[in-house]
Amino acid sequence: IKFDKKLYAILIRKGFTKPGLTFFTPNEFALQIGFWDYDKGKKLKAHIHVENLRTVERTQELIYVLCGKVKVFLYDEEEKFLKSIIIKEGDTLFHASGGHGYEIIEDGTRVIEIKNGPFLSVEKDKRVINTE
């Protein structure tokens, strides 16, 4: 999801498919989001991820909706509201930049959240956006 040519979020809907390996994120992002679509028998080479010092300047976050529905509010770096979208079971949303807020709109909604760390503290890692 882009505004003024800047990437704020990547939405991967439940039904997405493309044969082979697809990466949604550019190499320089702190989180690398990929999708596999292989047939039975495909073997991927065993490997170890070697240690490399990386400098990460921004927390990037991915949410995957196990069940239910979430309304997502997207904001730019100046806290200006950009857009809201509804994501539901099986959808994945990756926050690349800007700000975001959530509203759970269905009882029993369950979400997995993944973000890069280490987590320092709420005070050091977040700036609350005044939405009132």
Disulfide bonds with the S-S distance in Angstrom:
none
